[in-house]
Amino acid sequence: MPLTVSNSSTSPPIVERVKAYRSCLFDRWVEAKRFAQTSDDLADHQAAVDAYTAFMRAHLASDERTHLDLEDEIARLTVENSRLKARVRGGGPA
């Protein structure tokens, strides 16, 4: 029975795929930044920030990305908790 050859020869090596992914993220950031420069819309500026964050996080090790994701979730939950406390104290929507 012949050995099955993986098609690793048809797909680029991991290093090349990572470089391509980072390059794509960099291009998205540059485009978002260029668009935001002429915009007064906060959403356009937030899109540039998000693109930059994604680009920079792509350079981190997996455990570092996980750590930052957890910190982001803690911050989100802290804000949500504060809003809920304000609603309970104030009796209205926050």
SEDOMAR-878349 format. One record per residue: residue number from 1; residue in one letter; x, y, z of N, C-alpha, C in turn. Coordinates in pm, whole numbers. Example, Ala and Ser with C-alpha at 12.3 -4.5 7.8 and 13.67 -1.06 7.14 Angstrom:
BEGIN
<node resi="1" resn="A" n_px="1319" n_py="-569" n_pz="780" ca_px="1230" ca_py="-450" ca_pz="780" c_px="1320" c_py="-330" c_pz="780"/>
<node resi="2" resn="S" n_px="1285" n_py="-225" n_pz="708" ca_px="1367" ca_py="-106" ca_pz="714" c_px="1290" c_py="3" c_pz="787"/>
% end
This chain:
BEGIN
<node resi="1" resn="M" n_px="85" n_py="-117" n_pz="0" ca_px="0" ca_py="0" ca_pz="0" c_px="90" c_py="124" c_pz="0"/>
<node resi="2" resn="P" n_px="69" n_py="219" n_pz="-93" ca_px="156" ca_py="336" ca_pz="-100" c_px="128" c_py="434" c_pz="13"/>
<node resi="3" resn="L" n_px="231" n_py="506" n_pz="52" ca_px="217" ca_py="607" ca_pz="156" c_px="144" c_py="728" c_pz="99"/>
<node resi="4" resn="T" n_px="61" n_py="787" n_pz="181" ca_px="-9" ca_py="907" ca_pz="139" c_px="80" c_py="1027" c_pz="164"/>
<node resi="5" resn="V" n_px="95" n_py="1109" n_pz="62" ca_px="178" ca_py="1229" ca_pz="74" c_px="86" c_py="1345" c_pz="110"/>
<node resi="6" resn="S" n_px="123" n_py="1416" n_pz="214" ca_px="43" ca_py="1532" ca_pz="251" c_px="64" c_py="1640" c_pz="146"/>
<node resi="7" resn="N" n_px="-34" n_py="1726" n_pz="134" ca_px="-21" ca_py="1831" ca_pz="34" c_px="44" c_py="1956" c_pz="93"/>
<node resi="8" resn="S" n_px="143" n_py="1934" n_pz="179" ca_px="218" ca_py="2047" ca_pz="233" c_px="297" c_py="2116" c_pz="123"/>
<node resi="9" resn="S" n_px="324" n_py="2044" n_pz="14" ca_px="396" ca_py="2106" ca_pz="-97" c_px="307" c_py="2203" c_pz="-173"/>
<node resi="10" resn="T" n_px="175" n_py="2191" n_pz="-160" ca_px="85" ca_py="2281" ca_pz="-231" c_px="43" c_py="2401" c_pz="-146"/>
<node resi="11" resn="S" n_px="59" n_py="2391" n_pz="-16" ca_px="25" ca_py="2506" ca_pz="68" c_px="154" c_py="2572" c_pz="116"/>
<node resi="12" resn="P" n_px="149" n_py="2706" n_pz="128" ca_px="271" ca_py="2774" ca_pz="171" c_px="308" c_py="2735" c_pz="313"/>
<node resi="13" resn="P" n_px="435" n_py="2743" n_pz="345" ca_px="478" ca_py="2712" ca_pz="482" c_px="410" c_py="2807" c_pz="581"/>
<node resi="14" resn="I" n_px="403" n_py="2765" n_pz="704" ca_px="336" ca_py="2844" ca_pz="808" c_px="395" c_py="2984" c_pz="818"/>
<node resi="15" resn="V" n_px="525" n_py="2995" n_pz="811" ca_px="589" ca_py="3126" ca_pz="823" c_px="539" c_py="3220" c_pz="713"/>
<node resi="16" resn="E" n_px="527" n_py="3170" n_pz="592" ca_px="481" ca_py="3252" ca_pz="482" c_px="334" c_py="3291" c_pz="499"/>
<node resi="17" resn="R" n_px="253" n_py="3200" n_pz="552" ca_px="112" ca_py="3233" ca_pz="575" c_px="99" c_py="3338" c_pz="684"/>
<node resi="18" resn="V" n_px="181" n_py="3328" n_pz="789" ca_px="179" ca_py="3428" ca_pz="896" c_px="219" c_py="3564" c_pz="842"/>
<node resi="19" resn="K" n_px="324" n_py="3568" n_pz="760" ca_px="367" ca_py="3694" ca_pz="699" c_px="257" c_py="3753" c_pz="613"/>
<node resi="20" resn="A" n_px="191" n_py="3670" n_pz="535" ca_px="83" ca_py="3717" ca_pz="449" c_px="-34" c_py="3770" c_pz="532"/>
<node resi="21" resn="Y" n_px="-67" n_py="3701" n_pz="641" ca_px="-175" ca_py="3745" ca_pz="730" c_px="-141" c_py="3880" c_pz="792"/>
<node resi="22" resn="R" n_px="-19" n_py="3893" n_pz="842" ca_px="22" ca_py="4021" ca_pz="902" c_px="24" c_py="4132" c_pz="799"/>
<node resi="23" resn="S" n_px="67" n_py="4101" n_pz="680" ca_px="69" ca_py="4200" ca_pz="573" c_px="-72" c_py="4247" c_pz="540"/>
<node resi="24" resn="C" n_px="-164" n_py="4154" n_pz="536" ca_px="-305" ca_py="4188" ca_pz="511" c_px="-359" c_py="4278" c_pz="622"/>
<node resi="25" resn="L" n_px="-329" n_py="4244" n_pz="746" ca_px="-372" ca_py="4326" ca_pz="859" c_px="-310" c_py="4465" c_pz="854"/>
<node resi="26" resn="F" n_px="-183" n_py="4472" n_pz="815" ca_px="-116" ca_py="4601" ca_pz="802" c_px="-184" c_py="4686" c_pz="696"/>
<node resi="27" resn="D" n_px="-215" n_py="4626" n_pz="581" ca_px="-283" ca_py="4698" ca_pz="473" c_px="-419" c_py="4749" c_pz="517"/>
<node resi="28" resn="R" n_px="-491" n_py="4667" n_pz="592" ca_px="-622" ca_py="4710" ca_pz="644" c_px="-608" c_py="4829" c_pz="738"/>
<node resi="29" resn="W" n_px="-505" n_py="4825" n_pz="823" ca_px="-483" ca_py="4935" ca_pz="916" c_px="-449" c_py="5064" c_pz="841"/>
<node resi="30" resn="V" n_px="-359" n_py="5055" n_pz="743" ca_px="-319" ca_py="5173" ca_pz="666" c_px="-441" c_py="5232" c_pz="595"/>
<node resi="31" resn="E" n_px="-522" n_py="5148" n_pz="535" ca_px="-641" ca_py="5196" ca_pz="465" c_px="-741" c_py="5259" c_pz="563"/>
<node resi="32" resn="A" n_px="-764" n_py="5196" n_pz="676" ca_px="-857" ca_py="5250" ca_pz="776" c_px="-805" c_py="5382" c_pz="831"/>
<node resi="33" resn="K" n_px="-675" n_py="5391" n_pz="853" ca_px="-615" ca_py="5514" ca_pz="904" c_px="-628" c_py="5626" c_pz="802"/>
<node resi="34" resn="R" n_px="-604" n_py="5594" n_pz="676" ca_px="-615" ca_py="5693" ca_pz="569" c_px="-759" c_py="5744" c_pz="559"/>
<node resi="35" resn="F" n_px="-854" n_py="5653" n_pz="570" ca_px="-995" ca_py="5691" ca_pz="562" c_px="-1035" c_py="5775" c_pz="682"/>
<node resi="36" resn="A" n_px="-986" n_py="5740" n_pz="800" ca_px="-1022" ca_py="5812" ca_pz="923" c_px="-965" c_py="5954" c_pz="926"/>
<node resi="37" resn="Q" n_px="-853" n_py="5975" n_pz="859" ca_px="-788" ca_py="6106" ca_pz="862" c_px="-879" c_py="6216" c_pz="806"/>
<node resi="38" resn="T" n_px="-965" n_py="6179" n_pz="713" ca_px="-1052" ca_py="6279" ca_pz="650" c_px="-1195" c_py="6270" c_pz="701"/>
<node resi="39" resn="S" n_px="-1216" n_py="6192" n_pz="804" ca_px="-1351" ca_py="6169" ca_pz="854" c_px="-1372" c_py="6231" c_pz="991"/>
<node resi="40" resn="D" n_px="-1492" n_py="6278" n_pz="1013" ca_px="-1531" ca_py="6327" ca_pz="1146" c_px="-1612" c_py="6224" c_pz="1222"/>
<node resi="41" resn="D" n_px="-1635" n_py="6109" n_pz="1159" ca_px="-1716" ca_py="6003" ca_pz="1219" c_px="-1632" c_py="5921" c_pz="1317"/>
<node resi="42" resn="L" n_px="-1678" n_py="5913" n_pz="1440" ca_px="-1606" ca_py="5839" ca_pz="1543" c_px="-1590" c_py="5691" c_pz="1504"/>
<node resi="43" resn="A" n_px="-1688" n_py="5635" n_pz="1435" ca_px="-1680" ca_py="5494" ca_pz="1395" c_px="-1563" c_py="5469" c_pz="1300"/>
<node resi="44" resn="D" n_px="-1531" n_py="5566" n_pz="1216" ca_px="-1417" ca_py="5550" ca_pz="1124" c_px="-1286" c_py="5549" c_pz="1202"/>
<node resi="45" resn="H" n_px="-1277" n_py="5632" n_pz="1304" ca_px="-1156" ca_py="5634" ca_pz="1387" c_px="-1146" c_py="5507" c_pz="1471"/>
<node resi="46" resn="Q" n_px="-1259" n_py="5458" n_pz="1517" ca_px="-1259" ca_py="5332" ca_pz="1593" c_px="-1218" c_py="5216" c_pz="1503"/>
<node resi="47" resn="A" n_px="-1259" n_py="5219" n_pz="1377" ca_px="-1219" ca_py="5114" ca_pz="1283" c_px="-1067" c_py="5114" c_pz="1264"/>
<node resi="48" resn="A" n_px="-1006" n_py="5232" n_pz="1261" ca_px="-860" ca_py="5240" ca_pz="1248" c_px="-793" c_py="5185" c_pz="1373"/>
<node resi="49" resn="V" n_px="-848" n_py="5216" n_pz="1489" ca_px="-793" ca_py="5164" ca_pz="1615" c_px="-805" c_py="5012" c_pz="1618"/>
<node resi="50" resn="D" n_px="-920" n_py="4960" n_pz="1580" ca_px="-941" ca_py="4815" ca_pz="1579" c_px="-846" c_py="4745" c_pz="1482"/>
<node resi="51" resn="A" n_px="-825" n_py="4807" n_pz="1365" ca_px="-734" ca_py="4747" ca_pz="1266" c_px="-590" c_py="4747" c_pz="1319"/>
<node resi="52" resn="Y" n_px="-550" n_py="4855" n_pz="1384" ca_px="-416" ca_py="4863" ca_pz="1442" c_px="-399" c_py="4758" c_pz="1552"/>
<node resi="53" resn="T" n_px="-501" n_py="4746" n_pz="1637" ca_px="-495" ca_py="4648" ca_pz="1746" c_px="-481" c_py="4507" c_pz="1691"/>
<node resi="54" resn="A" n_px="-559" n_py="4474" n_pz="1588" ca_px="-550" ca_py="4341" ca_pz="1527" c_px="-411" c_py="4317" c_pz="1469"/>
<node resi="55" resn="F" n_px="-356" n_py="4419" n_pz="1402" ca_px="-222" ca_py="4406" ca_pz="1343" c_px="-118" c_py="4381" c_pz="1451"/>
<node resi="56" resn="M" n_px="-122" n_py="4459" n_pz="1557" ca_px="-22" ca_py="4444" ca_pz="1663" c_px="-39" c_py="4311" c_pz="1738"/>
<node resi="57" resn="R" n_px="-162" n_py="4270" n_pz="1761" ca_px="-184" ca_py="4142" ca_pz="1832" c_px="-138" c_py="4023" c_pz="1750"/>
<node resi="58" resn="A" n_px="-134" n_py="4039" n_pz="1619" ca_px="-88" ca_py="3929" ca_pz="1533" c_px="60" c_py="3900" c_pz="1554"/>
<node resi="59" resn="H" n_px="131" n_py="3991" n_pz="1618" ca_px="274" ca_py="3971" ca_pz="1644" c_px="300" c_py="3909" c_pz="1781"/>
<node resi="60" resn="L" n_px="197" n_py="3887" n_pz="1858" ca_px="213" ca_py="3832" ca_pz="1992" c_px="207" c_py="3680" c_pz="1990"/>
<node resi="61" resn="A" n_px="263" n_py="3622" n_pz="2092" ca_px="252" ca_py="3477" ca_pz="2111" c_px="109" c_py="3444" c_pz="2153"/>
<node resi="62" resn="S" n_px="70" n_py="3323" n_pz="2135" ca_px="-67" ca_py="3281" ca_pz="2165" c_px="-107" c_py="3311" c_pz="2309"/>
<node resi="63" resn="D" n_px="-19" n_py="3282" n_pz="2405" ca_px="-53" ca_py="3307" ca_pz="2545" c_px="-65" c_py="3457" c_pz="2574"/>
<node resi="64" resn="E" n_px="13" n_py="3539" n_pz="2504" ca_px="2" ca_py="3684" ca_pz="2521" c_px="-131" c_py="3736" c_pz="2466"/>
<node resi="65" resn="R" n_px="-172" n_py="3683" n_pz="2352" ca_px="-303" ca_py="3721" ca_pz="2295" c_px="-416" c_py="3679" c_pz="2388"/>
<node resi="66" resn="T" n_px="-406" n_py="3560" n_pz="2443" ca_px="-508" ca_py="3511" ca_pz="2536" c_px="-515" c_py="3601" c_pz="2658"/>
<node resi="67" resn="H" n_px="-400" n_py="3641" n_pz="2709" ca_px="-395" ca_py="3730" ca_pz="2826" c_px="-465" c_py="3863" c_pz="2795"/>
<node resi="68" resn="L" n_px="-436" n_py="3922" n_pz="2679" ca_px="-500" ca_py="4048" ca_pz="2643" c_px="-650" c_py="4030" c_pz="2621"/>
<node resi="69" resn="D" n_px="-690" n_py="3919" n_pz="2561" ca_px="-833" ca_py="3893" ca_pz="2544" c_px="-904" c_py="3885" c_pz="2678"/>
<node resi="70" resn="L" n_px="-841" n_py="3821" n_pz="2774" ca_px="-899" ca_py="3812" ca_pz="2908" c_px="-906" c_py="3949" c_pz="2975"/>
<node resi="71" resn="E" n_px="-803" n_py="4030" n_pz="2958" ca_px="-806" ca_py="4166" ca_pz="3013" c_px="-919" c_py="4248" c_pz="2950"/>
<node resi="72" resn="D" n_px="-937" n_py="4233" n_pz="2819" ca_px="-1047" ca_py="4303" ca_pz="2750" c_px="-1182" c_py="4259" c_pz="2806"/>
<node resi="73" resn="E" n_px="-1197" n_py="4130" n_pz="2829" ca_px="-1324" ca_py="4079" ca_pz="2882" c_px="-1347" c_py="4130" c_pz="3024"/>
<node resi="74" resn="I" n_px="-1244" n_py="4135" n_pz="3104" ca_px="-1257" ca_py="4188" ca_pz="3241" c_px="-1301" c_py="4335" c_pz="3235"/>
<node resi="75" resn="A" n_px="-1239" n_py="4412" n_pz="3146" ca_px="-1277" ca_py="4554" ca_pz="3132" c_px="-1422" c_py="4567" c_pz="3088"/>
<node resi="76" resn="R" n_px="-1464" n_py="4485" n_pz="2992" ca_px="-1602" ca_py="4490" ca_pz="2943" c_px="-1700" c_py="4455" c_pz="3055"/>
<node resi="77" resn="L" n_px="-1670" n_py="4352" n_pz="3131" ca_px="-1757" ca_py="4311" ca_pz="3241" c_px="-1759" c_py="4415" c_pz="3354"/>
<node resi="78" resn="T" n_px="-1647" n_py="4480" n_pz="3377" ca_px="-1642" ca_py="4585" ca_pz="3478" c_px="-1734" c_py="4701" c_pz="3441"/>
<node resi="79" resn="V" n_px="-1731" n_py="4741" n_pz="3315" ca_px="-1820" ca_py="4849" ca_pz="3267" c_px="-1965" c_py="4805" c_pz="3278"/>
<node resi="80" resn="E" n_px="-1993" n_py="4683" n_pz="3236" ca_px="-2131" ca_py="4632" ca_pz="3244" c_px="-2178" c_py="4628" c_pz="3389"/>
<node resi="81" resn="N" n_px="-2092" n_py="4584" n_pz="3479" ca_px="-2126" ca_py="4578" ca_pz="3621" c_px="-2155" c_py="4718" c_pz="3676"/>
<node resi="82" resn="S" n_px="-2075" n_py="4816" n_pz="3637" ca_px="-2097" ca_py="4954" ca_pz="3682" c_px="-2231" c_py="5007" c_pz="3632"/>
<node resi="83" resn="R" n_px="-2264" n_py="4977" n_pz="3508" ca_px="-2393" ca_py="5020" ca_pz="3452" c_px="-2509" c_py="4956" c_pz="3526"/>
<node resi="84" resn="L" n_px="-2496" n_py="4829" n_pz="3556" ca_px="-2603" ca_py="4760" ca_pz="3628" c_px="-2620" c_py="4815" c_pz="3770"/>
<node resi="85" resn="K" n_px="-2508" n_py="4843" n_pz="3836" ca_px="-2515" ca_py="4902" ca_pz="3970" c_px="-2584" c_py="5039" c_pz="3964"/>
<node resi="86" resn="A" n_px="-2551" n_py="5118" n_pz="3863" ca_px="-2613" ca_py="5251" ca_pz="3848" c_px="-2762" c_py="5238" c_pz="3824"/>
<node resi="87" resn="R" n_px="-2803" n_py="5138" n_pz="3747" ca_px="-2946" ca_py="5117" ca_pz="3723" c_px="-3018" c_py="5079" c_pz="3850"/>
<node resi="88" resn="V" n_px="-2955" n_py="4994" n_pz="3931" ca_px="-3017" ca_py="4950" ca_pz="4055" c_px="-3029" c_py="5068" c_pz="4152"/>
<node resi="89" resn="R" n_px="-2925" n_py="5148" n_pz="4164" ca_px="-2927" ca_py="5263" ca_pz="4253" c_px="-3023" c_py="5371" c_pz="4203"/>
<node resi="90" resn="G" n_px="-3020" n_py="5397" n_pz="4072" ca_px="-3099" ca_py="5506" ca_pz="4017" c_px="-3239" c_py="5468" c_pz="3975"/>
<node resi="91" resn="G" n_px="-3264" n_py="5342" n_pz="3959" ca_px="-3396" ca_py="5295" ca_pz="3920" c_px="-3431" c_py="5316" c_pz="3775"/>
<node resi="92" resn="G" n_px="-3334" n_py="5359" n_pz="3694" ca_px="-3363" ca_py="5382" ca_pz="3552" c_px="-3258" c_py="5320" c_pz="3464"/>
<node resi="93" resn="P" n_px="-3277" n_py="5333" n_pz="3333" ca_px="-3179" ca_py="5274" ca_pz="3239" c_px="-3047" c_py="5352" c_pz="3243"/>
<node resi="94" resn="A" n_px="-2940" n_py="5280" n_pz="3223" ca_px="-2808" ca_py="5343" ca_pz="3224" c_px="-2754" c_py="5355" c_pz="3085"/>
% end
